[in-house]
Protein backbone atom coordinates (compact mmCIF):
# COMPACT_ATOMS: atom_id res chain seq x y z
CA UNK A 1 0.00 0.00 0.00
CA UNK A 2 1.35 3.42 -0.96
CA UNK A 3 1.64 6.31 1.47
CA UNK A 4 0.49 9.84 0.57
CA UNK A 5 3.93 10.91 -0.65
CA UNK A 6 4.10 7.92 -2.99
CA UNK A 7 0.51 8.48 -4.17
CA UNK A 8 1.24 12.08 -5.08
CA UNK A 9 4.58 11.30 -6.71
CA UNK A 10 2.92 8.59 -8.80
CA UNK A 11 0.02 10.87 -9.73
CA UNK A 12 2.40 13.67 -10.75
CA UNK A 13 4.54 11.28 -12.79
CA UNK A 14 1.50 9.97 -14.68
CA UNK A 15 0.13 13.46 -15.33
CA UNK A 16 3.53 14.73 -16.50
CA UNK A 17 4.48 11.67 -18.55
CA UNK A 18 7.42 10.52 -16.43
CA UNK A 19 8.58 7.06 -15.46
CA UNK A 20 8.56 6.24 -11.74
CA UNK A 21 9.34 3.25 -9.55
CA UNK A 22 7.48 3.43 -6.23
CA UNK A 23 9.13 1.85 -3.18
CA UNK A 24 12.49 1.44 -4.93
CA UNK A 25 15.16 -0.41 -2.92
CA UNK A 26 18.77 0.11 -4.00
CA UNK A 27 21.38 -2.49 -3.08
CA UNK A 28 24.82 -0.96 -2.56
CA UNK A 29 28.02 -2.85 -3.48
CA UNK A 30 28.68 -3.44 0.24
CA UNK A 31 25.36 -5.29 0.51
CA UNK A 32 23.38 -2.57 2.30
CA UNK A 33 19.85 -2.01 1.06
CA UNK A 34 18.60 1.57 0.87
CA UNK A 35 14.81 1.88 0.64
CA UNK A 36 13.52 5.02 -1.10
CA UNK A 37 10.00 6.36 -1.48
CA UNK A 38 10.52 6.39 -5.24
CA UNK A 39 12.99 6.49 -8.11
CA UNK A 40 12.42 8.83 -11.04
CA UNK A 41 14.92 7.40 -13.54
CA UNK A 42 14.67 10.23 -16.08
CA UNK A 43 15.45 13.10 -13.70
CA UNK A 44 18.58 14.32 -11.93
CA UNK A 45 21.64 12.07 -11.94
CA UNK A 46 22.61 9.63 -14.68
CA UNK A 47 20.59 6.89 -12.96
CA UNK A 48 17.80 9.18 -11.80
CA UNK A 49 16.63 10.78 -8.58
CA UNK A 50 15.91 8.82 -5.43
CA UNK A 51 13.22 10.39 -3.25
CA UNK A 52 13.35 10.01 0.53
CA UNK A 53 10.98 11.29 3.18
CA UNK A 54 13.88 12.52 5.31
CA UNK A 55 17.47 13.37 4.50
CA UNK A 56 18.35 12.75 8.14
CA UNK A 57 18.12 9.01 7.57
CA UNK A 58 21.06 9.06 5.15
CA UNK A 59 24.54 9.49 6.55
CA UNK A 60 27.24 11.28 4.56
CA UNK A 61 28.84 8.00 3.46
CA UNK A 62 25.55 6.70 2.09
CA UNK A 63 24.91 9.96 0.23
CA UNK A 64 28.39 9.76 -1.30
CA UNK A 65 27.82 6.12 -2.29
CA UNK A 66 24.53 7.00 -3.99
CA UNK A 67 26.09 9.95 -5.82
CA UNK A 68 29.08 7.87 -6.95
CA UNK A 69 26.69 5.36 -8.49
CA UNK A 70 24.99 8.14 -10.47
CA UNK A 71 21.91 8.94 -8.38
CA UNK A 72 20.65 12.32 -7.29
CA UNK A 73 18.87 12.54 -3.96
CA UNK A 74 15.83 14.55 -2.95
CA UNK A 75 14.21 14.52 0.47
CA UNK A 76 11.07 16.27 1.59
CA UNK A 77 8.18 15.79 3.99
CA UNK A 78 5.06 13.82 3.29
CA UNK A 79 2.10 16.05 2.30
CA UNK A 80 0.10 17.45 5.21
CA UNK A 81 -3.44 16.07 5.72
CA UNK A 82 -5.05 19.38 4.68
CA UNK A 83 -2.71 19.94 1.72
CA UNK A 84 -4.12 19.71 -1.81
CA UNK A 85 -2.32 18.04 -4.71
CA UNK A 86 -0.95 20.53 -7.25
CA UNK A 87 0.76 19.05 -10.30
CA UNK A 88 2.41 22.41 -11.08
CA UNK A 89 4.39 22.23 -7.84
CA UNK A 90 5.71 18.83 -8.87
CA UNK A 91 6.47 20.05 -12.41
CA UNK A 92 8.57 22.89 -10.96
CA UNK A 93 10.44 20.56 -8.62
CA UNK A 94 11.06 17.98 -11.36
CA UNK A 95 12.30 20.71 -13.73
CA UNK A 96 14.75 21.88 -11.04
CA UNK A 97 16.12 18.34 -10.77
CA UNK A 98 16.86 18.43 -14.51
CA UNK A 99 16.43 15.96 -17.34
CA UNK A 100 18.81 12.99 -17.39
CA UNK A 101 17.28 10.44 -19.75
CA UNK A 102 18.84 9.40 -23.03
CA UNK A 103 16.07 6.82 -23.51
CA UNK A 104 13.10 9.12 -24.00
CA UNK A 105 12.56 12.67 -25.20
CA UNK A 106 12.45 15.50 -22.68
CA UNK A 107 8.83 16.55 -22.11
CA UNK A 108 7.83 19.90 -23.60
CA UNK A 109 6.59 21.19 -20.23
CA UNK A 110 10.17 21.01 -18.87
CA UNK A 111 11.27 23.59 -21.44
CA UNK A 112 8.61 25.98 -20.12
CA UNK A 113 9.86 25.96 -16.51
DSSP file (Angstrom, degrees, kcal/mol; ACC not computed):
  #  RESIDUE AA STRUCTURE BP1 BP2  ACC     N-H-->O    O-->H-N    N-H-->O    O-->H-N    TCO  KAPPA ALPHA  PHI   PSI    X-CA   Y-CA   Z-CA
    1    1 A X              0   0    0      0, 0.0     2,-0.2     0, 0.0     0, 0.0   0.000 360.0 360.0 360.0 134.2    0.0    0.0    0.0
    2    2 A X        -     0   0    0      1,-0.1     2,-0.1     4,-0.1    20,-0.0  -0.546 360.0-133.9 -84.0 146.0    1.4    3.4   -1.0
    3    3 A X     >  -     0   0    0     -2,-0.2     4,-2.7    34,-0.1     5,-0.2  -0.345  37.0 -93.1 -85.2 177.5    1.6    6.3    1.5
    4    4 A X  H  > S+     0   0    0      1,-0.2     4,-2.6     2,-0.2     5,-0.2   0.881 125.4  53.3 -63.2 -39.1    0.5    9.8    0.6
    5    5 A X  H  > S+     0   0    0      1,-0.2     4,-2.5     2,-0.2    -1,-0.2   0.944 112.3  44.6 -60.5 -46.7    3.9   10.9   -0.6
    6    6 A X  H  > S+     0   0    0      2,-0.2     4,-2.6     1,-0.2     5,-0.2   0.893 111.5  53.6 -65.0 -40.7    4.1    7.9   -3.0
    7    7 A X  H  X S+     0   0    0     -4,-2.7     4,-2.5     1,-0.2    -1,-0.2   0.936 112.9  43.1 -57.8 -47.2    0.5    8.5   -4.2
    8    8 A X  H  X S+     0   0    0     -4,-2.6     4,-2.7     2,-0.2    -2,-0.2   0.888 113.2  50.8 -71.0 -38.7    1.2   12.1   -5.1
    9    9 A X  H  X S+     0   0    0     -4,-2.5     4,-2.5    -5,-0.2    -1,-0.2   0.928 113.3  46.6 -61.5 -43.8    4.6   11.3   -6.7
   10   10 A X  H  X S+     0   0    0     -4,-2.6     4,-2.4     2,-0.2    -2,-0.2   0.915 112.8  49.3 -64.5 -43.4    2.9    8.6   -8.8
   11   11 A X  H  X S+     0   0    0     -4,-2.5     4,-2.6    -5,-0.2    -2,-0.2   0.923 112.6  47.5 -62.2 -44.6    0.0   10.9   -9.7
   12   12 A X  H  X S+     0   0    0     -4,-2.7     4,-2.1     1,-0.2    -2,-0.2   0.916 110.9  51.7 -63.1 -43.1    2.4   13.7  -10.8
   13   13 A X  H  X>S+     0   0    0     -4,-2.5     5,-2.9    -5,-0.2     4,-0.8   0.917 111.8  46.4 -61.3 -43.7    4.5   11.3  -12.8
   14   14 A X  H ><5S+     0   0    0     -4,-2.4     3,-0.9     1,-0.2    -2,-0.2   0.948 114.1  47.3 -63.2 -48.5    1.5   10.0  -14.7
   15   15 A X  H 3<5S+     0   0    0     -4,-2.6    -1,-0.2     1,-0.2    -2,-0.2   0.810 118.2  41.9 -64.2 -29.5    0.1   13.5  -15.3
   16   16 A X  H 3<5S-     0   0    0     -4,-2.1    -1,-0.2    -5,-0.2    -2,-0.2   0.418 112.9-114.2-100.4   0.8    3.5   14.7  -16.5
   17   17 A X  T <<5 +     0   0    0     -3,-0.9     2,-0.3    -4,-0.8    -3,-0.2   0.851  65.7 141.8  74.2  35.7    4.5   11.7  -18.6
   18   18 A X      < -     0   0    0     -5,-2.9     2,-0.3    -6,-0.2    -1,-0.2  -0.792  52.0-117.7-110.0 151.8    7.4   10.5  -16.4
   19   19 A X        +     0   0    0     -2,-0.3    23,-0.4     2,-0.0     2,-0.3  -0.634  37.1 177.7 -82.1 145.9    8.6    7.1  -15.5
   20   20 A X        -     0   0    0     -2,-0.3     2,-0.5    20,-0.2    20,-0.2  -0.995  25.2-155.4-149.2 145.5    8.6    6.2  -11.7
   21   21 A X  E >   -A   39   0A   0     18,-2.4    18,-2.0    -2,-0.3     3,-0.7  -0.964  21.9-149.4-121.1 110.8    9.3    3.3   -9.5
   22   22 A X  E 3  S+A   38   0A   0     -2,-0.5    16,-0.3     1,-0.2    15,-0.1  -0.582  77.8  12.2 -81.0 139.7    7.5    3.4   -6.2
   23   23 A X  T 3  S-     0   0    0     14,-3.0    -1,-0.2    -2,-0.3    15,-0.2   0.849  85.1-175.2  66.5  35.5    9.1    1.9   -3.2
   24   24 A X    <   -     0   0    0     -3,-0.7    12,-3.3    11,-0.1     2,-0.5  -0.400  11.0-160.1 -67.2 136.2   12.5    1.4   -4.9
   25   25 A X  E     -D   35   0B   0     10,-0.2     2,-0.4    -2,-0.1    10,-0.2  -0.977   4.2-157.5-120.6 118.6   15.2   -0.4   -2.9
   26   26 A X  E     -D   34   0B   0      8,-2.5     8,-3.3    -2,-0.5     2,-0.6  -0.807   5.2-148.9 -96.8 131.7   18.8    0.1   -4.0
   27   27 A X  E     -D   33   0B   0     -2,-0.4     6,-0.2     6,-0.2     2,-0.1  -0.900  15.5-146.3-101.3 118.8   21.4   -2.5   -3.1
   28   28 A X    >   -     0   0    0      4,-3.1     3,-2.5    -2,-0.6    38,-0.0  -0.404  27.7-105.9 -78.9 158.3   24.8   -1.0   -2.6
   29   29 A X  T 3  S+     0   0    0      1,-0.3    -1,-0.1     2,-0.1    -2,-0.0   0.785 120.9  59.7 -55.5 -27.9   28.0   -2.8   -3.5
   30   30 A X  T 3  S-     0   0    0      2,-0.1    -1,-0.3     1,-0.1     3,-0.1   0.438 123.0-105.1 -82.4   3.2   28.7   -3.4    0.2
   31   31 A X  S <  S+     0   0    0     -3,-2.5    -2,-0.1     1,-0.3     2,-0.1   0.246  75.2 137.4  96.4 -13.1   25.4   -5.3    0.5
   32   32 A X        -     0   0    0     -5,-0.1    -4,-3.1     1,-0.0     2,-0.5  -0.395  45.8-140.9 -66.6 143.8   23.4   -2.6    2.3
   33   33 A X  E     -D   27   0B   0     -6,-0.2     2,-0.6    -3,-0.1    -6,-0.2  -0.927  11.0-162.4-107.7 130.9   19.8   -2.0    1.1
   34   34 A X  E     -D   26   0B   0     -8,-3.3    -8,-2.5    -2,-0.5     2,-0.4  -0.922   8.4-152.9-115.2 105.4   18.6    1.6    0.9
   35   35 A X  E     -D   25   0B   0     -2,-0.6     2,-0.3   -10,-0.2   -10,-0.2  -0.638  15.1-172.7 -80.8 132.3   14.8    1.9    0.6
   36   36 A X        -     0   0    0    -12,-3.3    16,-0.2    -2,-0.4     3,-0.1  -0.839  34.5-124.5-117.7 157.6   13.5    5.0   -1.1
   37   37 A X  S    S-     0   0    0     14,-2.5   -14,-3.0    -2,-0.3     2,-0.3   0.890  89.6 -23.0 -63.9 -38.9   10.0    6.4   -1.5
   38   38 A X  E     -AB  22  51A   0     13,-1.2    13,-2.9   -16,-0.3     2,-0.4  -0.988  51.5-134.1-165.1 161.6   10.5    6.4   -5.2
   39   39 A X  E     -AB  21  50A   0    -18,-2.0   -18,-2.4    -2,-0.3     2,-0.7  -0.999   9.1-166.1-123.6 127.3   13.0    6.5   -8.1
   40   40 A X  E >   - B   0  49A   0      9,-2.5     9,-2.0    -2,-0.4     3,-1.5  -0.887   9.5-169.9-109.2  96.5   12.4    8.8  -11.0
   41   41 A X  E 3  S+     0   0A   0     -2,-0.7    -1,-0.1     1,-0.3   -21,-0.1   0.621  77.8  54.5 -68.5 -14.5   14.9    7.4  -13.5
   42   42 A X  E 3  S+     0   0A   0    -23,-0.4    58,-3.2     7,-0.1    59,-1.1   0.459  99.2  71.9 -97.7  -1.1   14.7   10.2  -16.1
   43   43 A X  E <  S-E   99   0C   0     -3,-1.5     2,-0.5    56,-0.2    29,-0.3  -0.885  94.4 -11.3-120.4 145.6   15.4   13.1  -13.7
   44   44 A X  E    S+     0   0A   0     54,-2.3     5,-0.2    -2,-0.3    27,-0.1  -0.598 108.3  30.7  84.3-121.8   18.6   14.3  -11.9
   45   45 A X  E >  S- B   0  48A   0      3,-0.7     3,-1.6    -2,-0.5    27,-0.1  -0.071  94.9 -89.6 -71.0 173.8   21.6   12.1  -11.9
   46   46 A X  T 3  S+     0   0    0      1,-0.3    25,-0.2    25,-0.1     3,-0.1   0.822 131.4  36.8 -54.7 -33.7   22.6    9.6  -14.7
   47   47 A X  T 3  S-     0   0    0     23,-3.2    -1,-0.3     1,-0.4    24,-0.2   0.349 122.6-105.0-102.1   5.0   20.6    6.9  -13.0
   48   48 A X  E <   -Bc  45  71A   0     -3,-1.6    24,-2.6    22,-0.5    -3,-0.7  -0.528  42.6 -54.5 108.8-174.0   17.8    9.2  -11.8
   49   49 A X  E     -Bc  40  72A   0     -9,-2.0    -9,-2.5    22,-0.2     2,-0.5  -0.937  38.0-149.8-113.0 127.9   16.6   10.8   -8.6
   50   50 A X  E     -Bc  39  73A   0     22,-2.9    24,-2.5    -2,-0.5     2,-0.5  -0.828  15.2-148.2 -92.5 131.9   15.9    8.8   -5.4
   51   51 A X  E     -Bc  38  74A   0    -13,-2.9   -14,-2.5    -2,-0.5   -13,-1.2  -0.889  17.4-179.2-106.8 129.2   13.2   10.4   -3.2
   52   52 A X  E     - c   0  75A   0     22,-2.8    24,-1.8    -2,-0.5     3,-0.2  -0.871  32.7-134.3-121.1 156.1   13.3   10.0    0.5
   53   53 A X  S    S+     0   0    0     -2,-0.3     2,-0.3     1,-0.3    25,-0.2   0.525  95.0  21.0 -87.8  -4.0   11.0   11.3    3.2
   54   54 A X    >   -     0   0    0     20,-0.1     3,-0.9    23,-0.1    -1,-0.3  -0.854  55.0-156.8-162.5 126.0   13.9   12.5    5.3
   55   55 A X  G >  S+     0   0    0     -2,-0.3     3,-1.9     1,-0.2    -1,-0.1   0.746  91.3  75.6 -72.3 -22.0   17.5   13.4    4.5
   56   56 A X  G 3  S+     0   0    0      1,-0.3    -1,-0.2     3,-0.0    19,-0.0   0.723  84.5  64.4 -62.3 -21.7   18.4   12.7    8.1
   57   57 A X  G <  S+     0   0    0     -3,-0.9     2,-0.6     1,-0.1    -1,-0.3   0.549  91.6  74.0 -79.3  -6.9   18.1    9.0    7.6
   58   58 A X  S <  S-     0   0    0     -3,-1.9    -1,-0.1    -4,-0.1     2,-0.0  -0.928  73.4-148.4-112.4 117.5   21.1    9.1    5.1
   59   59 A X     >  -     0   0    0     -2,-0.6     4,-2.4     1,-0.1     3,-0.2  -0.309  33.1-100.7 -76.3 168.5   24.5    9.5    6.6
   60   60 A X  H  > S+     0   0    0      1,-0.2     4,-2.4     2,-0.2     5,-0.2   0.865 122.1  53.8 -59.5 -39.1   27.2   11.3    4.6
   61   61 A X  H  > S+     0   0    0      2,-0.2     4,-2.3     1,-0.2    -1,-0.2   0.891 109.2  48.1 -63.7 -39.9   28.8    8.0    3.5
   62   62 A X  H  > S+     0   0    0     -3,-0.2     4,-2.5     2,-0.2    -2,-0.2   0.913 110.8  51.0 -67.0 -42.5   25.5    6.7    2.1
   63   63 A X  H  X S+     0   0    0     -4,-2.4     4,-2.4     1,-0.2    -2,-0.2   0.912 111.5  48.2 -61.1 -41.9   24.9   10.0    0.2
   64   64 A X  H  X S+     0   0    0     -4,-2.4     4,-2.7     2,-0.2    -1,-0.2   0.909 110.6  51.4 -63.9 -41.7   28.4    9.8   -1.3
   65   65 A X  H  X S+     0   0    0     -4,-2.3     4,-1.2     2,-0.2    -2,-0.2   0.906 111.4  47.3 -62.6 -41.8   27.8    6.1   -2.3
   66   66 A X  H  X>S+     0   0    0     -4,-2.5     5,-2.3     1,-0.2     4,-0.6   0.926 113.7  47.6 -65.2 -44.4   24.5    7.0   -4.0
   67   67 A X  H ><5S+     0   0    0     -4,-2.4     3,-1.2     1,-0.2    -2,-0.2   0.894 108.3  54.8 -64.1 -40.0   26.1   10.0   -5.8
   68   68 A X  H 3<5S+     0   0    0     -4,-2.7    -1,-0.2     1,-0.3    -2,-0.2   0.777 105.6  53.6 -67.3 -24.2   29.1    7.9   -7.0
   69   69 A X  H 3<5S-     0   0    0     -4,-1.2    -1,-0.3    -3,-0.3    -2,-0.2   0.604 127.9 -98.5 -83.1 -11.5   26.7    5.4   -8.5
   70   70 A X  T <<5S+     0   0    0     -3,-1.2   -23,-3.2    -4,-0.6   -22,-0.5   0.616  78.0 131.8 107.4  15.4   25.0    8.1  -10.5
   71   71 A X  E   < -c   48   0A   0     -5,-2.3    -1,-0.3   -24,-0.2     2,-0.3  -0.765  43.7-147.8 -99.8 145.5   21.9    8.9   -8.4
   72   72 A X  E     -c   49   0A   0    -24,-2.6   -22,-2.9    -2,-0.3     2,-0.4  -0.725  19.6-140.5 -96.0 160.0   20.7   12.3   -7.3
   73   73 A X  E     +c   50   0A   0     -2,-0.3     2,-0.4   -24,-0.2   -22,-0.2  -0.973  19.8 178.8-126.4 137.2   18.9   12.5   -4.0
   74   74 A X  E     -c   51   0A   0    -24,-2.5   -22,-2.8    -2,-0.4     2,-0.4  -0.999   4.6-175.7-134.0 137.7   15.8   14.5   -3.0
   75   75 A X  E     +c   52   0A   0     -2,-0.4     2,-0.3   -24,-0.2   -22,-0.2  -0.998  14.5 147.2-134.9 132.8   14.2   14.5    0.5
   76   76 A X        -     0   0    0    -24,-1.8     2,-0.1    -2,-0.4    -2,-0.0  -0.967  45.3 -84.2-154.9 168.2   11.1   16.3    1.6
   77   77 A X        -     0   0    0     -2,-0.3     3,-0.1     1,-0.1   -23,-0.1  -0.357  46.2-100.0 -77.8 154.2    8.2   15.8    4.0
   78   78 A X        -     0   0    0    -25,-0.2    -1,-0.1     1,-0.1   -25,-0.0  -0.414  55.8 -85.7 -64.9 147.5    5.1   13.8    3.3
   79   79 A X        -     0   0    0      1,-0.1    -1,-0.1    -2,-0.1   -75,-0.1  -0.229  47.3-110.1 -56.4 144.4    2.1   16.1    2.3
   80   80 A X    >   -     0   0    0      1,-0.1     3,-1.5    -3,-0.1    -1,-0.1  -0.389  27.5-110.6 -71.8 154.6    0.1   17.4    5.2
   81   81 A X  T 3  S+     0   0    0      1,-0.3    -1,-0.1    -2,-0.1    -2,-0.1   0.827 118.9  43.1 -57.3 -33.6   -3.4   16.1    5.7
   82   82 A X  T 3  S+     0   0    0      2,-0.1    -1,-0.3     0, 0.0     2,-0.1   0.442  91.2 111.4 -93.3   1.0   -5.1   19.4    4.7
   83   83 A X    <   -     0   0    0     -3,-1.5     2,-0.4     1,-0.0    -4,-0.0  -0.471  60.4-139.0 -75.7 144.7   -2.7   19.9    1.7
   84   84 A X        -     0   0    0     -2,-0.1     2,-0.1     1,-0.0    -4,-0.1  -0.853  22.4-107.2-106.3 141.8   -4.1   19.7   -1.8
   85   85 A X        -     0   0    0     -2,-0.4     2,-0.4    -6,-0.0    -1,-0.0  -0.423  35.9-177.8 -64.4 134.4   -2.3   18.0   -4.7
   86   86 A X    >>  -     0   0    0     -2,-0.1     4,-1.2     1,-0.1     3,-0.9  -0.898  16.8-163.2-138.6 106.4   -1.0   20.5   -7.3
   87   87 A X  H 3> S+     0   0    0     -2,-0.4     4,-2.5     1,-0.3     5,-0.2   0.794  88.9  64.5 -61.8 -28.4    0.8   19.1  -10.3
   88   88 A X  H 3> S+     0   0    0      1,-0.2     4,-2.3     2,-0.2    -1,-0.3   0.870  98.2  54.4 -63.7 -36.2    2.4   22.4  -11.1
   89   89 A X  H <> S+     0   0    0     -3,-0.9     4,-2.0     1,-0.2    -1,-0.2   0.909 111.1  45.3 -62.6 -41.0    4.4   22.2   -7.8
   90   90 A X  H  X S+     0   0    0     -4,-1.2     4,-3.1     2,-0.2     5,-0.2   0.893 109.7  54.6 -69.2 -39.4    5.7   18.8   -8.9
   91   91 A X  H  X S+     0   0    0     -4,-2.5     4,-2.3     1,-0.2    -2,-0.2   0.913 109.6  48.0 -60.1 -42.6    6.5   20.0  -12.4
   92   92 A X  H  X S+     0   0    0     -4,-2.3     4,-2.0     2,-0.2    -1,-0.2   0.932 113.7  46.4 -62.2 -46.6    8.6   22.9  -11.0
   93   93 A X  H  X S+     0   0    0     -4,-2.0     4,-1.6     1,-0.2    -2,-0.2   0.931 113.4  48.4 -62.8 -46.3   10.4   20.6   -8.6
   94   94 A X  H  X S+     0   0    0     -4,-3.1     4,-1.2     1,-0.2    -1,-0.2   0.892 109.8  52.5 -62.5 -39.6   11.1   18.0  -11.4
   95   95 A X  H  < S+     0   0    0     -4,-2.3     3,-0.3    -5,-0.2    -1,-0.2   0.883 106.7  53.7 -63.6 -37.7   12.3   20.7  -13.7
   96   96 A X  H  < S+     0   0    0     -4,-2.0    -1,-0.2     1,-0.2    -2,-0.2   0.855 103.7  56.1 -64.2 -34.5   14.7   21.9  -11.0
   97   97 A X  H  < S-     0   0    0     -4,-1.6    -1,-0.2    -5,-0.1    -2,-0.2   0.821 109.7-137.4 -66.7 -29.9   16.1   18.3  -10.8
   98   98 A X     <  -     0   0    0     -4,-1.2   -54,-2.3    -3,-0.3     2,-0.4   0.087  17.0 -72.3  89.8 157.8   16.9   18.4  -14.5
   99   99 A X  B     +E   43   0C   0    -56,-0.2   -56,-0.2    -4,-0.1   -57,-0.1  -0.719  46.7 163.8 -89.7 133.8   16.4   16.0  -17.3
  100  100 A X        +     0   0    0    -58,-3.2   -57,-0.2    -2,-0.4     2,-0.2   0.482  33.9 114.3-125.9  -9.6   18.8   13.0  -17.4
  101  101 A X        +     0   0    0    -59,-1.1     5,-0.1     1,-0.1   -59,-0.1  -0.451  30.8 175.8 -79.1 136.5   17.3   10.4  -19.8
  102  102 A X  S    S+     0   0    0     -2,-0.2    -1,-0.1     3,-0.1     3,-0.1   0.429  80.7  67.5-102.0  -7.6   18.8    9.4  -23.0
  103  103 A X  S    S+     0   0    0      1,-0.1     2,-0.3     2,-0.0    -2,-0.0   0.838 106.2  25.2 -82.9 -35.9   16.1    6.8  -23.5
  104  104 A X  S    S-     0   0    0    -62,-0.0     2,-0.2     3,-0.0    -1,-0.1  -0.900  89.0 -93.3-131.9 159.6   13.1    9.1  -24.0
  105  105 A X        -     0   0    0     -2,-0.3     2,-0.1     1,-0.1     3,-0.1  -0.440  45.6-102.8 -74.0 140.5   12.6   12.7  -25.2
  106  106 A X        -     0   0    0     -2,-0.2    -1,-0.1    -5,-0.1     5,-0.1  -0.411  45.0-107.8 -60.2 130.5   12.5   15.5  -22.7
  107  107 A X    >>  -     0   0    0      1,-0.1     3,-1.2    -2,-0.1     4,-0.6  -0.305  19.2-125.0 -63.2 145.5    8.8   16.5  -22.1
  108  108 A X  H >> S+     0   0    0      1,-0.3     3,-1.5     2,-0.2     4,-0.6   0.870 107.2  64.7 -58.3 -39.3    7.8   19.9  -23.6
  109  109 A X  H >4 S+     0   0    0      1,-0.3     3,-0.7     2,-0.2     4,-0.4   0.781  93.1  62.7 -59.8 -25.9    6.6   21.2  -20.2
  110  110 A X  H X4 S+     0   0    0     -3,-1.2     3,-0.7     1,-0.2    -1,-0.3   0.796  98.1  56.0 -70.2 -26.1   10.2   21.0  -18.9
  111  111 A X  H << S+     0   0    0     -3,-1.5    -1,-0.2    -4,-0.6    -2,-0.2   0.685 103.0  56.8 -75.1 -17.8   11.3   23.6  -21.4
  112  112 A X  T <<        0   0    0     -3,-0.7    -1,-0.2    -4,-0.6    -2,-0.2   0.532 360.0 360.0 -90.7  -7.4    8.6   26.0  -20.1
  113  113 A X    <         0   0    0     -3,-0.7    -1,-0.2    -4,-0.4    -2,-0.1   0.435 360.0 360.0 -93.4 360.0    9.9   26.0  -16.5
